[in-house]
Amino acid sequence: MLQYHFVFDNSVRVTIASLFSFFLANIAHIYILDNLKEHTKNDNNFSYLLRTFISGFLGQFIDNGVFEVLAFAKVGLTPFEMGLFDIFT
């Protein structure tokens, strides 16, 4: 007989971690984009493209980092080990 609680035990934790990291990353993305816009006075297409790439990259980095720490912290792995675990599995 399958133990369903083993599979679905962390689903609430993962859902809450996903929502929290999503909102935090979007707030960080907007904040970074706004600050970069103030620091780049020339408003040409290249500066806009550079701003969006940098803020998008940093926002996704924050999203993934916060999610992994909140969702899988009780496993007992460090964030570096969690990243290696994600890469090699």
ZALUMKOL-615902 format. One line per 5 residues: for each residue x, y, z of N, C-alpha, C, O, CB. Coordinates in pm, 1 decimal, padded with zeros to 6 digits. Glycine has a CB too. Example, Ala and Ser with C-alpha at 12.3 -4.5 7.8 and 13.67 -1.06 7.14 Angstrom:
2
01319.0:-00569.0:00780.0:01230.0:-00450.0:00780.0:01320.0:-00330.0:00780.0:01423.6:-00331.9:00846.5:01130.8:-00447.3:00904.6  01285.0:-00225.0:00708.0:01367.0:-00106.0:00714.0:01290.0:00003.0:00787.0:01340.9:00113.8:00803.9:01408.4:-00059.8:00572.5;
//
This chain:
89
00084.1:-00118.4:00000.0:00000.0:00000.0:00000.0:00088.8:00125.1:00000.0:00184.0:00135.4:00077.4:-00095.8:-00000.4:00122.6  00056.4:00216.8:-00086.0:00135.5:00339.9:-00096.9:00109.7:00431.3:00021.2:-00001.2:00438.6:00074.2:00103.8:00413.3:-00227.7  00211.9:00498.8:00059.8:00200.6:00595.9:00167.8:00185.9:00734.9:00105.5:00285.0:00799.8:00072.1:00324.8:00589.2:00263.6  00061.7:00779.2:00090.5:00037.0:00906.9:00023.5:00086.1:01025.2:00105.4:00123.7:01127.8:00048.7:-00110.7:00922.8:-00005.3  00086.6:01013.0:00235.8:00134.8:01124.8:00316.5:00283.2:01150.8:00292.3:00329.7:01263.3:00310.7:00109.9:01097.5:00464.7;
00357.2:01049.7:00251.9:00498.8:01069.2:00221.1:00515.6:01159.0:00099.0:00608.1:01240.1:00093.2:00567.9:00934.1:00197.5  00426.2:01144.4:00001.8:00435.5:01223.2:-00120.9:00377.5:01362.6:-00101.2:00436.6:01461.4:-00144.8:00363.6:01152.2:-00235.5  00261.5:01370.9:-00035.5:00189.6:01498.6:-00026.0:00210.5:01571.4:00105.9:00142.5:01670.6:00131.9:00043.4:01475.3:-00045.9  00300.3:01526.2:00188.0:00321.0:01586.9:00318.6:00373.3:01729.7:00307.6:00334.3:01815.9:00386.4:00417.1:01503.0:00400.0  00458.9:01755.0:00213.2:00519.8:01888.0:00198.6:00448.7:01977.0:00098.0:00500.2:02084.0:00065.3:00663.3:01873.6:00157.9;
00333.0:01937.5:00047.8:00270.0:02015.8:-00058.5:00227.4:02154.1:-00010.6:00239.4:02250.9:-00085.7:00149.8:01941.5:-00113.4  00178.2:02165.6:00111.5:00139.6:02297.0:00163.1:00263.1:02384.4:00181.3:00261.3:02503.0:00148.5:00063.2:02283.1:00296.7  00367.7:02326.7:00232.6:00492.1:02401.5:00253.3:00549.5:02450.2:00120.5:00593.5:02564.7:00110.5:00595.6:02314.5:00326.5  00549.3:02366.2:00020.7:00602.1:02403.8:-00110.8:00514.6:02511.3:-00174.4:00566.6:02603.3:-00237.6:00610.9:02280.4:-00203.3  00383.3:02501.4:-00159.0:00292.8:02601.2:-00216.0:00313.6:02737.4:-00151.1:00321.4:02838.8:-00220.5:00147.1:02556.9:-00199.7;
00322.5:02740.4:-00019.3:00343.7:02867.7:00049.9:00481.4:02925.4:00015.6:00494.9:03046.2:-00004.1:00329.9:02849.0:00202.8  00581.5:02841.0:00008.7:00715.6:02888.2:-00028.0:00716.7:02943.4:-00170.3:00783.5:03043.0:-00197.8:00818.4:02774.2:-00014.7  00643.6:02879.6:-00259.7:00636.8:02925.9:-00398.0:00569.2:03061.8:-00407.7:00618.4:03150.7:-00477.1:00562.5:02824.6:-00484.2  00457.0:03078.6:-00338.8:00387.2:03206.8:-00342.7:00470.1:03318.2:-00280.4:00478.7:03428.0:-00335.4:00253.6:03195.8:-00271.3  00531.1:03290.1:-00165.7:00612.1:03391.7:-00098.8:00731.9:03432.2:-00183.3:00760.8:03551.0:-00197.0:00659.2:03341.0:00036.9;
00801.3:03335.2:-00239.9:00919.2:03368.2:-00320.7:00879.4:03439.6:-00449.4:00952.7:03526.1:-00497.3:00998.8:03241.0:-00353.8  00763.8:03404.2:-00506.1:00715.2:03471.5:-00627.0:00689.8:03619.2:-00600.8:00734.0:03704.8:-00677.4:00586.9:03404.5:-00677.9  00618.1:03649.2:-00491.8:00588.6:03788.5:-00460.6:00714.0:03865.7:-00421.4:00730.6:03980.9:-00461.3:00486.2:03796.3:-00349.1  00800.9:03804.4:-00345.0:00925.1:03870.9:-00306.5:01012.5:03899.4:-00427.8:01071.6:04006.9:-00437.9:01001.8:03785.7:-00205.9  01020.9:03804.2:-00519.7:01102.2:03823.4:-00639.6:01043.9:03930.8:-00729.9:01118.7:04007.4:-00790.7:01115.0:03692.8:-00716.4;
00912.0:03937.7:-00739.6:00851.6:04042.6:-00822.4:00872.5:04180.8:-00762.6:00896.1:04277.2:-00835.6:00702.7:04016.5:-00840.2  00864.2:04191.2:-00631.0:00891.5:04319.9:-00566.3:01037.5:04359.0:-00587.9:01067.3:04474.8:-00617.1:00859.1:04313.3:-00414.6  01127.6:04263.1:-00573.8:01269.9:04291.5:-00597.0:01295.1:04329.2:-00742.2:01373.9:04419.6:-00769.8:01355.9:04170.3:-00558.7  01229.6:04261.4:-00834.9:01244.9:04291.2:-00977.5:01202.7:04435.2:-01007.3:01273.0:04507.2:-01078.1:01161.9:04192.4:-01062.5  01089.9:04476.2:-00954.4:01041.3:04612.3:-00977.5:01134.3:04714.2:-00911.8:01164.3:04818.0:-00970.9:00897.7:04628.5:-00923.5;
01179.5:04685.3:-00791.0:01269.6:04776.5:-00720.5:01402.0:04792.3:-00795.8:01451.3:04904.0:-00811.9:01295.7:04725.8:-00577.8  01458.5:04682.7:-00840.9:01585.5:04687.2:-00914.7:01567.1:04759.3:-01047.3:01651.5:04840.0:-01086.4:01640.0:04544.8:-00938.8  01458.0:04731.2:-01116.4:01432.3:04796.1:-01244.5:01416.3:04946.5:-01226.7:01467.6:05023.9:-01307.5:01307.2:04737.1:-01310.4  01346.2:04988.7:-01122.3:01327.0:05130.8:-01096.4:01458.9:05199.6:-01061.2:01486.7:05309.8:-01108.6:01226.1:05150.4:-00983.8  01540.1:05133.9:-00977.6:01669.6:05194.1:-00942.4:01763.5:05200.6:-01062.0:01835.9:05298.8:-01078.6:01735.7:05115.2:-00829.8;
01762.9:05098.4:-01144.5:01847.9:05103.0:-01263.8:01801.1:05210.6:-01361.2:01882.7:05270.7:-01431.0:01849.3:04966.7:-01333.5  01671.2:05235.2:-01366.4:01620.0:05339.8:-01454.6:01665.7:05478.0:-01407.2:01694.9:05565.5:-01488.8:01466.1:05333.8:-01461.3  01671.7:05496.9:-01276.3:01718.6:05625.0:-01224.4:01867.9:05645.3:-01250.2:01912.7:05758.2:-01270.1:01690.0:05634.6:-01075.1  01945.0:05536.2:-01249.8:02089.7:05547.6:-01267.6:02132.3:05553.1:-01414.0:02242.8:05598.9:-01443.3:02157.9:05432.0:-01200.3  02049.5:05508.6:-01504.6:02081.5:05519.3:-01647.7:01998.0:05633.0:-01704.8:01879.6:05616.7:-01734.3:02053.7:05383.7:-01724.5;
02061.5:05747.1:-01719.5:01988.9:05866.4:-01764.8:01957.0:05862.1:-01913.8:01852.9:05911.9:-01956.5:02069.6:05991.1:-01734.0  02046.6:05802.5:-01993.4:02017.1:05794.1:-02136.1:01915.2:05682.3:-02156.9:01940.2:05566.8:-02122.6:02147.3:05768.5:-02220.2  01802.7:05717.5:-02212.0:01692.4:05621.6:-02223.5:01684.6:05569.8:-02367.0:01585.7:05592.6:-02436.6:01557.1:05686.9:-02181.5  01787.7:05501.2:-02409.9:01783.1:05440.8:-02541.5:01743.3:05293.7:-02528.3:01722.2:05244.0:-02417.6:01919.6:05455.1:-02613.4  01733.4:05226.1:-02639.9:01686.7:05088.3:-02638.0:01784.6:04993.9:-02569.3:01742.7:04898.3:-02504.0:01661.4:05041.3:-02778.4;
01914.8:05019.6:-02583.3:02013.5:04930.8:-02522.8:02009.4:04939.1:-02371.4:02019.1:04836.5:-02304.1:02153.1:04964.3:-02572.9  01995.3:05059.2:-02316.0:01989.4:05071.3:-02169.8:01861.7:05007.3:-02116.1:01862.6:04948.4:-02008.1:01996.8:05219.8:-02126.9  01752.9:05018.4:-02190.2:01628.9:04951.7:-02149.2:01646.6:04800.3:-02152.5:01603.4:04730.7:-02060.7:01511.4:04993.9:-02240.3  01708.3:04750.5:-02255.4:01731.4:04606.6:-02267.9:01823.1:04556.4:-02156.8:01798.6:04450.5:-02099.1:01791.8:04573.6:-02405.3  01927.0:04631.0:-02127.1:02019.3:04593.3:-02020.4:01951.3:04596.5:-01883.6:01972.7:04507.6:-01801.1:02140.4:04686.1:-02020.5;
01869.3:04699.0:-01859.9:01795.6:04707.5:-01733.1:01703.2:04588.6:-01713.0:01700.3:04529.6:-01605.0:01714.9:04836.1:-01727.6  01628.3:04553.3:-01815.4:01532.0:04443.8:-01800.5:01602.9:04310.0:-01783.2:01557.5:04226.0:-01705.4:01438.4:04438.1:-01921.6  01713.1:04288.8:-01854.3:01786.7:04163.1:-01837.5:01847.3:04151.1:-01698.2:01838.7:04045.2:-01636.1:01896.7:04151.9:-01942.5  01908.4:04258.0:-01648.5:01969.9:04253.5:-01516.1:01864.9:04234.1:-01407.8:01881.8:04150.1:-01319.4:02049.5:04381.4:-01489.8  01756.8:04310.9:-01413.8:01654.4:04298.1:-01309.8:01581.2:04165.0:-01319.7:01542.6:04108.3:-01217.5:01554.4:04413.1:-01319.4;
01561.7:04114.7:-01439.9:01498.8:03983.3:-01455.0:01586.4:03871.5:-01402.4:01537.9:03779.5:-01336.6:01465.7:03957.6:-01600.2  01715.2:03879.1:-01431.1:01808.6:03778.2:-01382.2:01815.0:03778.2:-01230.3:01807.3:03672.5:-01167.7:01947.4:03801.6:-01440.3  01829.0:03896.0:-01170.9:01837.2:03904.3:-01025.3:01705.4:03864.5:-00959.2:01705.4:03802.5:-00852.8:01876.2:04045.6:-00982.8  01593.3:03899.9:-01021.8:01463.9:03859.7:-00968.0:01445.6:03708.9:-00968.8:01394.2:03652.5:-00872.2:01352.9:03924.7:-01046.3  01486.5:03643.0:-01075.7:01476.6:03497.2:-01082.0:01574.3:03430.5:-00986.2:01544.1:03325.9:-00928.6:01502.0:03448.6:-01224.1;
01690.5:03490.8:-00969.5:01787.5:03438.2:-00873.5:01730.4:03442.9:-00731.9:01743.5:03347.0:-00655.9:01919.4:03517.8:-00880.6  01667.4:03554.3:-00697.3:01604.5:03567.3:-00566.0:01489.5:03468.3:-00552.7:01474.1:03404.4:-00448.6:01554.2:03711.3:-00543.5  01409.2:03455.3:-00657.1:01295.8:03363.0:-00654.3:01341.5:03220.1:-00628.4:01287.5:03152.3:-00541.0:01218.1:03369.9:-00785.7  01439.8:03174.7:-00703.1:01488.1:03037.8:-00685.8:01555.8:03016.9:-00551.1:01535.9:02913.7:-00486.9:01584.3:03002.3:-00797.0  01635.0:03113.0:-00508.4:01703.9:03098.6:-00380.5:01609.4:03094.4:-00262.8:01622.5:03008.9:-00175.3:01800.9:03210.5:-00361.9;
01513.6:03186.4:-00259.7:01417.9:03189.8:-00149.0:01330.7:03065.7:-00150.7:01303.0:03007.9:-00045.6:01330.7:03316.1:-00156.2  01287.1:03024.0:-00268.8:01202.5:02905.3:-00276.3:01273.8:02781.0:-00225.8:01216.9:02703.5:-00149.0:01156.2:02883.3:-00418.5  01396.6:02761.8:-00267.9:01467.7:02640.9:-00225.1:01493.1:02639.8:-00075.5:01483.4:02535.0:-00011.6:01599.4:02628.5:-00299.0  01525.3:02754.9:-00019.5:01549.8:02758.5:00124.5:01420.7:02734.6:00201.8:01420.8:02659.4:00299.3:01611.8:02892.7:00165.1  01310.8:02797.0:00160.4:01185.3:02780.9:00234.2:01120.8:02644.5:00212.0:01064.4:02586.8:00304.9:01088.2:02889.5:00194.4;
01128.6:02593.3:00091.6:01059.3:02469.2:00061.4:01134.0:02345.9:00109.7:01071.4:02248.6:00151.6:01036.1:02459.1:-00085.6  01265.5:02348.0:00104.6:01342.0:02227.2:00132.9:01438.6:02242.5:00249.4:01531.8:02163.1:00262.2:01417.8:02186.4:00011.1  01418.9:02342.4:00334.5:01512.9:02365.9:00443.3:01509.1:02255.5:00547.6:01610.4:02229.2:00612.5:01484.1:02498.4:00508.8  01395.6:02190.7:00565.0:01390.2:02090.0:00669.4:01461.7:01961.0:00630.9:01477.0:01871.2:00713.7:01247.4:02060.3:00703.5  01505.1:01951.6:00506.5:01582.5:01835.9:00463.7:01718.5:01836.8:00532.4:01779.0:01731.3:00551.7:01599.1:01834.5:00310.2;
01766.4:01954.0:00569.1:01893.9:01964.8:00637.8:02010.4:01992.5:00545.5:02125.8:01974.1:00584.1:01920.3:01840.8:00713.6  01982.1:02036.0:00424.9:02087.1:02066.3:00329.1:02116.2:02216.2:00328.2:02027.4:02297.4:00354.1:02047.3:02018.1:00188.6  02238.1:02251.7:00298.9:02271.8:02392.0:00279.1:02221.5:02434.7:00141.2:02196.1:02349.4:00056.1:02426.1:02415.8:00292.9  02206.6:02565.8:00117.7:02161.9:02609.5:-00015.1:02253.2:02561.9:-00127.5:02205.7:02531.9:-00237.0:02152.5:02760.0:-00018.9  02384.2:02554.6:-00101.7:02476.3:02504.2:-00203.6:02448.6:02357.1:-00233.7:02446.7:02316.7:-00349.9:02622.1:02522.6:-00158.3;
02427.0:02276.7:-00128.5:02396.6:02134.6:-00148.2:02262.6:02115.9:-00216.4:02245.3:02022.8:-00295.1:02397.4:02060.7:-00015.0  02165.9:02205.0:-00186.5:02037.2:02197.4:-00254.4:02052.2:02225.0:-00402.9:01988.6:02159.4:-00485.4:01938.5:02295.5:-00192.6  02136.4:02322.1:-00437.3:02161.3:02350.7:-00578.4:02226.8:02234.9:-00649.1:02189.5:02201.8:-00761.7:02247.0:02473.1:-00592.5  02324.6:02172.0:-00584.7:02389.5:02054.2:-00644.2:02290.1:01939.3:-00656.4:02290.9:01866.2:-00755.4:02511.5:02010.4:-00559.8  02204.8:01923.6:-00555.9:02103.8:01816.8:-00559.5:02008.2:01838.4:-00676.1:01969.9:01742.7:-00743.4:02025.1:01811.2:-00426.5;
01969.0:01965.4:-00700.9:01879.5:01994.2:-00813.5:01948.1:01969.4:-00947.3:01884.6:01922.6:-01041.7:01830.3:02138.7:-00806.5  02074.9:01999.9:-00955.8:02145.3:01985.5:-01081.5:02164.7:01838.7:-01118.4:02146.9:01800.4:-01234.0:02279.3:02055.9:-01074.5  02200.8:01757.3:-01020.7:02238.6:01619.9:-01050.3:02125.2:01519.1:-01036.1:02147.9:01399.1:-01051.4:02350.3:01580.0:-00961.6  02004.2:01564.7:-01007.3:01892.5:01471.0:-01001.2:01788.1:01504.3:-01102.7:01686.4:01435.4:-01111.7:01831.2:01469.5:-00864.0;
//
